[in-house]
Amino acid sequence: MRAKAKSEAEGLKGFVGSDVVVDTSTPIVYIGRLEEVDDFFLTLTDCDVHDTNEGASTKELYCIEAKKHGVKQNRARVKVRQALVVSISLLRDVIEY
């Protein structure tokens, strides 16, 4: 594992096994259980892959709804390219407003 990737993986170690929100530089947001972090990908299971271009909801409102009502799983497993990730947070840390 590259040094930078190793330090990034270490930073996410506490998130593994938890439900997370992965925001990307694209219109797509991922909500699911973080299973693995490697050099290039985050692996999520029991995941909702949501394209905000396909609905009226913003990423933020969609995350709040997922926290309130649960994750609408549409993928058993998905790999997200780390190069596209803008932020990752625990679903339980999403603040409802």
N, CA, C and O atoms as CSV, one atom per row, in Angstrom:
chain,resi,resn,atom,element,x,y,z
A,1,MET,N,N,0.849,-1.171,0.000
A,1,MET,CA,C,0.000,0.000,0.000
A,1,MET,C,C,0.898,1.238,0.000
A,1,MET,O,O,1.870,1.310,0.752
A,2,ARG,N,N,0.566,2.199,-0.840
A,2,ARG,CA,C,1.332,3.451,-0.882
A,2,ARG,C,C,1.223,4.145,0.466
A,2,ARG,O,O,0.261,3.935,1.205
A,3,ALA,N,N,2.219,4.979,0.785
A,3,ALA,CA,C,2.241,5.670,2.085
A,3,ALA,C,C,1.011,6.554,2.268
A,3,ALA,O,O,0.392,6.534,3.332
A,4,LYS,N,N,0.647,7.337,1.238
A,4,LYS,CA,C,-0.518,8.224,1.352
A,4,LYS,C,C,-1.794,7.400,1.532
A,4,LYS,O,O,-2.624,7.713,2.385
A,5,ALA,N,N,-1.944,6.346,0.723
A,5,ALA,CA,C,-3.136,5.502,0.826
A,5,ALA,C,C,-3.204,4.824,2.185
A,5,ALA,O,O,-4.286,4.665,2.751
A,6,LYS,N,N,-2.047,4.425,2.710
A,6,LYS,CA,C,-2.015,3.774,4.014
A,6,LYS,C,C,-2.490,4.736,5.099
A,6,LYS,O,O,-3.252,4.346,5.983
A,7,SER,N,N,-2.041,6.002,5.035
A,7,SER,CA,C,-2.463,6.972,6.044
A,7,SER,C,C,-3.957,7.302,5.887
A,7,SER,O,O,-4.649,7.518,6.882
A,8,GLU,N,N,-4.454,7.339,4.643
A,8,GLU,CA,C,-5.883,7.562,4.421
A,8,GLU,C,C,-6.688,6.397,4.983
A,8,GLU,O,O,-7.721,6.603,5.621
A,9,ALA,N,N,-6.223,5.186,4.750
A,9,ALA,CA,C,-6.903,4.000,5.272
A,9,ALA,C,C,-6.908,4.016,6.791
A,9,ALA,O,O,-7.915,3.664,7.405
A,10,GLU,N,N,-5.817,4.412,7.401
A,10,GLU,CA,C,-5.740,4.509,8.863
A,10,GLU,C,C,-6.742,5.536,9.387
A,10,GLU,O,O,-7.355,5.330,10.434
A,11,GLY,N,N,-6.907,6.637,8.664
A,11,GLY,CA,C,-7.848,7.678,9.077
A,11,GLY,C,C,-9.289,7.220,9.041
A,11,GLY,O,O,-10.131,7.762,9.756
A,12,LEU,N,N,-9.588,6.223,8.212
A,12,LEU,CA,C,-10.954,5.713,8.089
A,12,LEU,C,C,-11.177,4.441,8.896
A,12,LEU,O,O,-12.275,3.884,8.890
A,13,LYS,N,N,-10.160,3.991,9.575
A,13,LYS,CA,C,-10.228,2.727,10.322
A,13,LYS,C,C,-11.423,2.684,11.277
A,13,LYS,O,O,-12.084,1.652,11.391
A,14,GLY,N,N,-11.699,3.775,11.952
A,14,GLY,CA,C,-12.809,3.829,12.892
A,14,GLY,C,C,-14.180,3.809,12.224
A,14,GLY,O,O,-15.189,3.597,12.896
A,15,PHE,N,N,-14.229,4.027,10.911
A,15,PHE,CA,C,-15.489,4.030,10.178
A,15,PHE,C,C,-15.853,2.643,9.643
A,15,PHE,O,O,-17.017,2.385,9.337
A,16,VAL,N,N,-14.873,1.757,9.530
A,16,VAL,CA,C,-15.109,0.418,8.977
A,16,VAL,C,C,-16.126,-0.318,9.844
A,16,VAL,O,O,-16.010,-0.364,11.068
A,17,GLY,N,N,-17.118,-0.886,9.180
A,17,GLY,CA,C,-18.186,-1.598,9.875
A,17,GLY,C,C,-19.376,-0.722,10.210
A,17,GLY,O,O,-20.380,-1.212,10.727
A,18,SER,N,N,-19.279,0.564,9.924
A,18,SER,CA,C,-20.363,1.510,10.222
A,18,SER,C,C,-21.023,1.989,8.941
A,18,SER,O,O,-20.435,1.921,7.862
A,19,ASP,N,N,-22.267,2.480,9.073
A,19,ASP,CA,C,-22.958,3.101,7.946
A,19,ASP,C,C,-22.369,4.483,7.721
A,19,ASP,O,O,-22.235,5.275,8.654
A,20,VAL,N,N,-22.017,4.764,6.469
A,20,VAL,CA,C,-21.375,6.026,6.117
A,20,VAL,C,C,-22.084,6.676,4.940
A,20,VAL,O,O,-22.823,6.032,4.196
A,21,VAL,N,N,-21.835,7.967,4.796
A,21,VAL,CA,C,-22.250,8.745,3.634
A,21,VAL,C,C,-20.977,9.113,2.889
A,21,VAL,O,O,-20.079,9.743,3.448
A,22,VAL,N,N,-20.905,8.718,1.628
A,22,VAL,CA,C,-19.748,9.059,0.795
A,22,VAL,C,C,-20.218,10.057,-0.247
A,22,VAL,O,O,-20.972,9.711,-1.157
A,23,ASP,N,N,-19.771,11.291,-0.109
A,23,ASP,CA,C,-20.105,12.341,-1.068
A,23,ASP,C,C,-18.998,12.372,-2.115
A,23,ASP,O,O,-17.815,12.276,-1.787
A,24,THR,N,N,-19.391,12.506,-3.365
A,24,THR,CA,C,-18.417,12.513,-4.456
A,24,THR,C,C,-18.463,13.829,-5.217
A,24,THR,O,O,-19.352,14.656,-5.010
A,25,SER,N,N,-17.503,14.004,-6.089
A,25,SER,CA,C,-17.454,15.202,-6.933
A,25,SER,C,C,-18.432,15.091,-8.099
A,25,SER,O,O,-18.460,15.957,-8.974
A,26,THR,N,N,-19.228,14.037,-8.113
A,26,THR,CA,C,-20.251,13.802,-9.129
A,26,THR,C,C,-21.627,14.025,-8.484
A,26,THR,O,O,-21.693,14.314,-7.289
A,27,PRO,N,N,-22.705,13.900,-9.227
A,27,PRO,CA,C,-24.044,14.018,-8.622
A,27,PRO,C,C,-24.435,12.801,-7.773
A,27,PRO,O,O,-25.528,12.771,-7.208
A,28,ILE,N,N,-23.568,11.817,-7.682
A,28,ILE,CA,C,-23.884,10.573,-6.980
A,28,ILE,C,C,-23.408,10.618,-5.532
A,28,ILE,O,O,-22.300,11.064,-5.233
A,29,VAL,N,N,-24.279,10.143,-4.642
A,29,VAL,CA,C,-23.944,9.984,-3.227
A,29,VAL,C,C,-24.153,8.508,-2.884
A,29,VAL,O,O,-25.089,7.874,-3.371
A,30,TYR,N,N,-23.274,7.973,-2.044
A,30,TYR,CA,C,-23.333,6.579,-1.636
A,30,TYR,C,C,-23.601,6.533,-0.134
A,30,TYR,O,O,-22.960,7.243,0.642
A,31,ILE,N,N,-24.557,5.688,0.269
A,31,ILE,CA,C,-24.850,5.505,1.687
A,31,ILE,C,C,-24.853,4.007,1.940
A,31,ILE,O,O,-25.635,3.271,1.338
A,32,GLY,N,N,-23.976,3.553,2.832
A,32,GLY,CA,C,-23.916,2.124,3.107
A,32,GLY,C,C,-22.883,1.814,4.165
A,32,GLY,O,O,-22.292,2.714,4.761
A,33,ARG,N,N,-22.673,0.527,4.393
A,33,ARG,CA,C,-21.720,0.072,5.414
A,33,ARG,C,C,-20.326,0.001,4.800
A,33,ARG,O,O,-20.110,-0.704,3.815
A,34,LEU,N,N,-19.386,0.731,5.384
A,34,LEU,CA,C,-18.006,0.708,4.903
A,34,LEU,C,C,-17.360,-0.608,5.336
A,34,LEU,O,O,-17.235,-0.882,6.529
A,35,GLU,N,N,-16.955,-1.411,4.367
A,35,GLU,CA,C,-16.367,-2.721,4.654
A,35,GLU,C,C,-14.850,-2.737,4.515
A,35,GLU,O,O,-14.155,-3.432,5.256
A,36,GLU,N,N,-14.341,-1.958,3.548
A,36,GLU,CA,C,-12.908,-2.045,3.264
A,36,GLU,C,C,-12.416,-0.755,2.610
A,36,GLU,O,O,-13.144,-0.090,1.873
A,37,VAL,N,N,-11.162,-0.424,2.902
A,37,VAL,CA,C,-10.484,0.704,2.270
A,37,VAL,C,C,-9.164,0.170,1.730
A,37,VAL,O,O,-8.371,-0.396,2.483
A,38,ASP,N,N,-8.919,0.346,0.426
A,38,ASP,CA,C,-7.626,-0.063,-0.124
A,38,ASP,C,C,-6.981,1.114,-0.836
A,38,ASP,O,O,-7.397,2.257,-0.643
A,39,ASP,N,N,-5.982,0.855,-1.647
A,39,ASP,CA,C,-5.245,1.941,-2.308
A,39,ASP,C,C,-6.114,2.830,-3.189
A,39,ASP,O,O,-5.871,4.032,-3.291
A,40,PHE,N,N,-7.119,2.248,-3.821
A,40,PHE,CA,C,-7.876,2.990,-4.822
A,40,PHE,C,C,-9.382,3.060,-4.577
A,40,PHE,O,O,-10.058,3.928,-5.130
A,41,PHE,N,N,-9.910,2.160,-3.759
A,41,PHE,CA,C,-11.356,2.053,-3.611
A,41,PHE,C,C,-11.811,2.006,-2.158
A,41,PHE,O,O,-11.082,1.564,-1.270
A,42,LEU,N,N,-13.037,2.475,-1.943
A,42,LEU,CA,C,-13.776,2.212,-0.716
A,42,LEU,C,C,-14.797,1.145,-1.104
A,42,LEU,O,O,-15.443,1.265,-2.145
A,43,THR,N,N,-14.950,0.119,-0.298
A,43,THR,CA,C,-15.948,-0.914,-0.553
A,43,THR,C,C,-17.077,-0.752,0.451
A,43,THR,O,O,-16.853,-0.761,1.661
A,44,LEU,N,N,-18.297,-0.603,-0.066
A,44,LEU,CA,C,-19.483,-0.485,0.770
A,44,LEU,C,C,-20.409,-1.657,0.493
A,44,LEU,O,O,-20.479,-2.154,-0.632
A,45,THR,N,N,-21.121,-2.099,1.532
A,45,THR,CA,C,-22.124,-3.147,1.378
A,45,THR,C,C,-23.469,-2.604,1.848
A,45,THR,O,O,-23.548,-1.578,2.523
A,46,ASP,N,N,-24.528,-3.328,1.468
A,46,ASP,CA,C,-25.896,-2.912,1.822
A,46,ASP,C,C,-26.059,-1.425,1.513
A,46,ASP,O,O,-26.417,-0.631,2.383
A,47,CYS,N,N,-25.794,-1.071,0.275
A,47,CYS,CA,C,-25.574,0.315,-0.129
A,47,CYS,C,C,-26.721,0.885,-0.968
A,47,CYS,O,O,-27.391,0.174,-1.717
A,48,ASP,N,N,-26.914,2.179,-0.812
A,48,ASP,CA,C,-27.815,2.958,-1.647
A,48,ASP,C,C,-26.950,3.861,-2.513
A,48,ASP,O,O,-26.247,4.732,-2.002
A,49,VAL,N,N,-27.002,3.654,-3.816
A,49,VAL,CA,C,-26.306,4.521,-4.766
A,49,VAL,C,C,-27.372,5.444,-5.334
A,49,VAL,O,O,-28.293,4.993,-6.015
A,50,HIS,N,N,-27.247,6.740,-5.052
A,50,HIS,CA,C,-28.291,7.684,-5.454
A,50,HIS,C,C,-27.711,8.789,-6.335
A,50,HIS,O,O,-26.769,9.485,-5.957
A,51,ASP,N,N,-28.299,8.926,-7.510
A,51,ASP,CA,C,-27.929,9.975,-8.458
A,51,ASP,C,C,-28.916,11.129,-8.281
A,51,ASP,O,O,-30.100,10.988,-8.589
A,52,THR,N,N,-28.436,12.258,-7.792
A,52,THR,CA,C,-29.325,13.394,-7.526
A,52,THR,C,C,-29.884,14.013,-8.804
A,52,THR,O,O,-30.811,14.820,-8.742
A,53,ASN,N,N,-29.336,13.650,-9.955
A,53,ASN,CA,C,-29.908,14.111,-11.225
A,53,ASN,C,C,-31.239,13.429,-11.519
A,53,ASN,O,O,-32.006,13.897,-12.361
A,54,GLU,N,N,-31.516,12.321,-10.825
A,54,GLU,CA,C,-32.725,11.541,-11.096
A,54,GLU,C,C,-33.865,11.849,-10.129
A,54,GLU,O,O,-34.832,11.090,-10.068
A,55,GLY,N,N,-33.776,12.927,-9.385
A,55,GLY,CA,C,-34.847,13.285,-8.463
A,55,GLY,C,C,-34.767,14.751,-8.101
A,55,GLY,O,O,-33.889,15.480,-8.564
A,56,ALA,N,N,-35.691,15.162,-7.273
A,56,ALA,CA,C,-35.762,16.575,-6.886
A,56,ALA,C,C,-34.969,16.869,-5.617
A,56,ALA,O,O,-34.833,18.031,-5.234
A,57,SER,N,N,-34.445,15.839,-4.961
A,57,SER,CA,C,-33.773,16.005,-3.678
A,57,SER,C,C,-32.281,16.322,-3.831
A,57,SER,O,O,-31.610,15.795,-4.718
A,58,THR,N,N,-31.781,17.184,-2.958
A,58,THR,CA,C,-30.343,17.454,-2.924
A,58,THR,C,C,-29.645,16.304,-2.198
A,58,THR,O,O,-30.304,15.484,-1.558
A,59,LYS,N,N,-28.340,16.242,-2.292
A,59,LYS,CA,C,-27.583,15.224,-1.565
A,59,LYS,C,C,-27.848,15.334,-0.064
A,59,LYS,O,O,-28.045,14.328,0.617
A,60,GLU,N,N,-27.849,16.549,0.432
A,60,GLU,CA,C,-28.028,16.773,1.874
A,60,GLU,C,C,-29.397,16.278,2.352
A,60,GLU,O,O,-29.487,15.561,3.349
A,61,LEU,N,N,-30.438,16.654,1.654
A,61,LEU,CA,C,-31.781,16.214,2.045
A,61,LEU,C,C,-31.924,14.701,1.919
A,61,LEU,O,O,-32.596,14.068,2.733
A,62,TYR,N,N,-31.297,14.124,0.905
A,62,TYR,CA,C,-31.357,12.677,0.728
A,62,TYR,C,C,-30.692,11.959,1.906
A,62,TYR,O,O,-31.192,10.936,2.376
A,63,CYS,N,N,-29.582,12.490,2.373
A,63,CYS,CA,C,-28.869,11.899,3.527
A,63,CYS,C,C,-29.701,12.008,4.804
A,63,CYS,O,O,-29.736,11.075,5.606
A,64,ILE,N,N,-30.362,13.131,4.990
A,64,ILE,CA,C,-31.224,13.308,6.165
A,64,ILE,C,C,-32.360,12.283,6.131
A,64,ILE,O,O,-32.689,11.686,7.156
A,65,GLU,N,N,-32.951,12.082,4.967
A,65,GLU,CA,C,-34.020,11.092,4.839
A,65,GLU,C,C,-33.504,9.679,5.114
A,65,GLU,O,O,-34.203,8.878,5.734
A,66,ALA,N,N,-32.299,9.370,4.663
A,66,ALA,CA,C,-31.711,8.051,4.919
A,66,ALA,C,C,-31.476,7.851,6.413
A,66,ALA,O,O,-31.665,6.751,6.932
A,67,LYS,N,N,-31.071,8.898,7.094
A,67,LYS,CA,C,-30.873,8.788,8.539
A,67,LYS,C,C,-32.206,8.566,9.248
A,67,LYS,O,O,-32.294,7.742,10.158
A,68,LYS,N,N,-33.241,9.297,8.837
A,68,LYS,CA,C,-34.557,9.197,9.467
A,68,LYS,C,C,-35.225,7.851,9.201
A,68,LYS,O,O,-35.779,7.237,10.113
A,69,HIS,N,N,-35.171,7.394,7.947
A,69,HIS,CA,C,-35.983,6.263,7.521
A,69,HIS,C,C,-35.190,5.003,7.177
A,69,HIS,O,O,-35.776,3.968,6.860
A,70,GLY,N,N,-33.869,5.086,7.238
A,70,GLY,CA,C,-33.041,3.931,6.900
A,70,GLY,C,C,-32.533,3.991,5.468
A,70,GLY,O,O,-33.047,4.737,4.634
A,71,VAL,N,N,-31.517,3.192,5.208
A,71,VAL,CA,C,-30.870,3.149,3.897
A,71,VAL,C,C,-31.730,2.319,2.940
A,71,VAL,O,O,-32.106,1.189,3.251
A,72,LYS,N,N,-32.035,2.892,1.780
A,72,LYS,CA,C,-32.795,2.182,0.735
A,72,LYS,C,C,-31.782,1.419,-0.126
A,72,LYS,O,O,-31.277,1.937,-1.122
A,73,GLN,N,N,-31.506,0.203,0.273
A,73,GLN,CA,C,-30.462,-0.583,-0.393
A,73,GLN,C,C,-30.842,-0.924,-1.832
A,73,GLN,O,O,-31.911,-1.474,-2.098
A,74,ASN,N,N,-29.938,-0.583,-2.753
A,74,ASN,CA,C,-30.120,-0.987,-4.138
A,74,ASN,C,C,-28.870,-1.659,-4.705
A,74,ASN,O,O,-28.817,-1.987,-5.891
A,75,ARG,N,N,-27.875,-1.859,-3.860
A,75,ARG,CA,C,-26.663,-2.599,-4.216
A,75,ARG,C,C,-26.233,-3.432,-3.010
A,75,ARG,O,O,-26.229,-2.943,-1.881
A,76,ALA,N,N,-25.872,-4.690,-3.257
A,76,ALA,CA,C,-25.342,-5.526,-2.177
A,76,ALA,C,C,-23.913,-5.103,-1.857
A,76,ALA,O,O,-23.484,-5.143,-0.704
A,77,ARG,N,N,-23.179,-4.695,-2.898
A,77,ARG,CA,C,-21.767,-4.323,-2.733
A,77,ARG,C,C,-21.390,-3.350,-3.841
A,77,ARG,O,O,-21.784,-3.521,-4.995
A,78,VAL,N,N,-20.631,-2.339,-3.481
A,78,VAL,CA,C,-20.169,-1.367,-4.483
A,78,VAL,C,C,-18.772,-0.885,-4.100
A,78,VAL,O,O,-18.441,-0.759,-2.921
A,79,LYS,N,N,-17.967,-0.620,-5.116
A,79,LYS,CA,C,-16.639,-0.038,-4.912
A,79,LYS,C,C,-16.667,1.390,-5.444
A,79,LYS,O,O,-17.108,1.639,-6.566
A,80,VAL,N,N,-16.196,2.311,-4.633
A,80,VAL,CA,C,-16.174,3.731,-4.991
A,80,VAL,C,C,-14.724,4.152,-5.151
A,80,VAL,O,O,-13.903,3.945,-4.257
A,81,ARG,N,N,-14.416,4.746,-6.298
A,81,ARG,CA,C,-13.036,5.220,-6.530
A,81,ARG,C,C,-12.724,6.349,-5.553
A,81,ARG,O,O,-13.460,7.333,-5.476
A,82,GLN,N,N,-11.645,6.204,-4.817
A,82,GLN,CA,C,-11.257,7.220,-3.840
A,82,GLN,C,C,-10.995,8.572,-4.488
A,82,GLN,O,O,-11.188,9.611,-3.856
A,83,ALA,N,N,-10.558,8.566,-5.736
A,83,ALA,CA,C,-10.266,9.828,-6.432
A,83,ALA,C,C,-11.515,10.693,-6.594
A,83,ALA,O,O,-11.400,11.903,-6.791
A,84,LEU,N,N,-12.703,10.097,-6.516
A,84,LEU,CA,C,-13.954,10.843,-6.674
A,84,LEU,C,C,-14.528,11.330,-5.348
A,84,LEU,O,O,-15.460,12.133,-5.333
A,85,VAL,N,N,-13.979,10.853,-4.241
A,85,VAL,CA,C,-14.548,11.144,-2.923
A,85,VAL,C,C,-14.194,12.565,-2.479
A,85,VAL,O,O,-13.030,12.965,-2.488
A,86,VAL,N,N,-15.224,13.309,-2.092
A,86,VAL,CA,C,-15.055,14.653,-1.547
A,86,VAL,C,C,-15.056,14.591,-0.026
A,86,VAL,O,O,-14.263,15.257,0.639
A,87,SER,N,N,-15.979,13.762,0.523
A,87,SER,CA,C,-16.036,13.612,1.981
A,87,SER,C,C,-16.684,12.280,2.331
A,87,SER,O,O,-17.401,11.680,1.530
A,88,ILE,N,N,-16.409,11.843,3.548
A,88,ILE,CA,C,-17.040,10.651,4.084
A,88,ILE,C,C,-17.379,10.935,5.538
A,88,ILE,O,O,-16.553,11.451,6.291
A,89,SER,N,N,-18.600,10.593,5.923
A,89,SER,CA,C,-19.008,10.814,7.314
A,89,SER,C,C,-19.865,9.643,7.769
A,89,SER,O,O,-20.421,8.907,6.954
A,90,LEU,N,N,-19.961,9.489,9.050
A,90,LEU,CA,C,-20.850,8.480,9.603
A,90,LEU,C,C,-22.285,8.937,9.393
A,90,LEU,O,O,-22.597,10.114,9.578
A,91,LEU,N,N,-23.156,8.020,9.010
A,91,LEU,CA,C,-24.559,8.374,8.807
A,91,LEU,C,C,-25.154,8.934,10.091
A,91,LEU,O,O,-25.972,9.852,10.041
A,92,ARG,N,N,-24.758,8.397,11.233
A,92,ARG,CA,C,-25.307,8.873,12.506
A,92,ARG,C,C,-24.881,10.314,12.815
A,92,ARG,O,O,-25.486,10.964,13.667
A,93,ASP,N,N,-23.846,10.819,12.129
A,93,ASP,CA,C,-23.395,12.207,12.356
A,93,ASP,C,C,-24.120,13.219,11.467
A,93,ASP,O,O,-23.886,14.422,11.591
A,94,VAL,N,N,-24.991,12.754,10.580
A,94,VAL,CA,C,-25.789,13.668,9.755
A,94,VAL,C,C,-26.750,14.401,10.681
A,94,VAL,O,O,-27.472,13.777,11.458
A,95,ILE,N,N,-26.755,15.712,10.594
A,95,ILE,CA,C,-27.599,16.535,11.447
A,95,ILE,C,C,-28.915,16.824,10.730
A,95,ILE,O,O,-28.936,17.335,9.611
A,96,GLU,N,N,-30.002,16.484,11.401
A,96,GLU,CA,C,-31.324,16.742,10.849
A,96,GLU,C,C,-31.720,18.173,11.172
A,96,GLU,O,O,-31.632,18.610,12.319
A,97,TYR,N,N,-32.154,18.891,10.160
A,97,TYR,CA,C,-32.593,20.276,10.375
A,97,TYR,C,C,-33.946,20.504,9.794
A,97,TYR,O,O,-34.477,21.612,9.880
